Amino acid sequence: MAEGKGLVCVTGAGGFVASWLVKSLLERGYNVRGTVRDPDNEKKTSHLKALPGAKERLELVRADLLVDGSFDAAVSGCDGVFHTATPVVAIKEDPKAEMIDPAVNGTLNVLKSCAKTTSVKRIVMTSSSSAARFRTDYATNPLLDETSWSDLEFCTKFKMWYAVAKTTAEKAAWDFSEKNNLNLITILPTFIIGPVLPSELSSTSTDVLDLLTGHEKKFQLYGRMGYIHIDDVATVHILAYETPGASGRYICSEGERDNTEVGELLKVRYPNLNVATRFEKGGMPYYNFDVKKVKELGLTSFKSFDVMFDDAIESYRNLNLLPTP
Ligand SMILES: NC(=O)c1ccc[n+]([C@@H]2O[C@H](COP(=O)([O-])OP(=O)(O)OC[C@H]3O[C@@H](n4cnc5c(N)ncnc54)[C@H](OP(=O)(O)O)[C@@H]3O)[C@@H](O)[C@H]2O)c1
């Protein structure tokens, strides 16, 4: 590999968020070792190989969250690890097998591999606002910050398996890191919107396309959520990695909105699209995120709600998934 800013590993490199992170790391001069489940799957890797700098500074290696020791070779010799891989899927039958176990055991697998090498100085893990926002006390606590954890009993009761997986995985990561003296930082983005690099849409990119094409169902379930541009998410990961004094968790959100508000804003901005607006009352109660900590880290302003959707829509149009105006 060519000389650069150092070697970092990105797990699940072909995913929606990780692909943009890989692009951002290459732009900043890093050598990147990305893990994918199948390096020969062109559908999941060709967009990575086409990134500027990839030919010289991107290596793709095989690793699976479910296989013990799978990440040993991937993280060996790396200065830092960005752990983003986790199943973000619609559950078919078994939430534990399909989502929770790969998230939790997979995270521990990655961290165990990091603990075996002396080269890894910091691990930045992509957690989620879902690990912080599902509570039962919004009435008295509507402003959530990094001290907030989702209530696992509440999430389990309402079958919010993604929130269970992300909360349990992040807690396990903190526990393991403290016991094994690893330098861990976690990033908690809200709903990530922006350009899509992979040729196959991820689960959340599909939900956004549904919203823009008149399907209310998924966003009805989502209720009130924070929104954040994918480029800001990548920037926060890299700031967290590069800033010596960074520590703990970082919530990352441009702002929180009810689904009714989201539908109306998008309908007005994109009159030519069939944006879903028929949301029923209910869903998440009122709450907001306090983003003081991430601002202090250096992300002083966020890309706006309009820009994140403009960028997402442009990329859907480039993929012929939405009509050109
Ligand atoms: N999208 C959002 O709005 C959002 C918001 C907050 C946090 N996050 C977090 O951001 C991260 C990436 O999410 P995303 O939206 O980019 O989803 P995504 O596109 O589905 O990416 C998930 C990645 O995880 C990999 N993965 C899944 N199961 C695996 C396994 N058993 N072994 C190895 N890799 C496995 C996938 O690999 P394959 O390509 O092989 O399937 C894929 O690369 C996740 O940690 C997610 O919780 C996302």
The ligand as a Gaussian input file, in Angstrom:
#p B3LYP/6-31G(d) Opt

LIG

0 1
 N      -28.699000       3.929000       8.145000
 C      -29.008000       4.605000       9.233000
 O      -29.900000       5.492000       9.233000
 C      -28.243000       4.357000      10.511000
 C      -28.490000       5.202000      11.615000
 C      -27.767000       4.997000      12.780000
 C      -26.813000       4.001000      12.852000
 N      -26.615000       3.196000      11.765000
 C      -25.593000       2.148000      11.873000
 O      -24.686000       2.285000      10.793000
 C      -24.118000       1.007000      10.480000
 C      -24.278000       0.721000       9.006000
 O      -25.665000       0.710000       8.663000
 P      -26.161000       0.888000       7.156000
 O      -27.403000       1.686000       7.186000
 O      -25.027000       1.330000       6.317000
 O      -26.600000      -0.597000       6.799000
 P      -26.102000      -1.569000       5.603000
 O      -25.944000      -0.822000       4.344000
 O      -27.047000      -2.720000       5.633000
 O      -24.685000      -2.022000       6.111000
 C      -24.524000      -3.031000       7.059000
 C      -23.217000      -3.715000       6.814000
 O      -23.051000      -4.746000       7.785000
 C      -22.592000      -5.897000       7.104000
 N      -22.997000      -7.128000       7.772000
 C      -24.228000      -7.563000       8.106000
 N      -24.154000      -8.784000       8.644000
 C      -22.845000      -9.146000       8.634000
 C      -22.109000     -10.283000       9.042000
 N      -22.719000     -11.356000       9.570000
 N      -20.771000     -10.273000       8.880000
 C      -20.136000      -9.227000       8.333000
 N      -20.759000      -8.126000       7.922000
 C      -22.101000      -8.089000       8.078000
 C      -23.264000      -5.828000       5.741000
 O      -22.546000      -6.653000       4.848000
 P      -23.162000      -7.154000       3.468000
 O      -22.992000      -6.009000       2.541000
 O      -22.354000      -8.343000       3.147000
 O      -24.616000      -7.460000       3.707000
 C      -23.144000      -4.358000       5.431000
 O      -21.909000      -4.060000       4.870000
 C      -24.850000      -0.009000      11.371000
 O      -24.054000      -0.260000      12.502000
 C      -26.127000       0.724000      11.749000
 O      -26.666000       0.240000      12.946000
 C      -27.296000       3.340000      10.595000

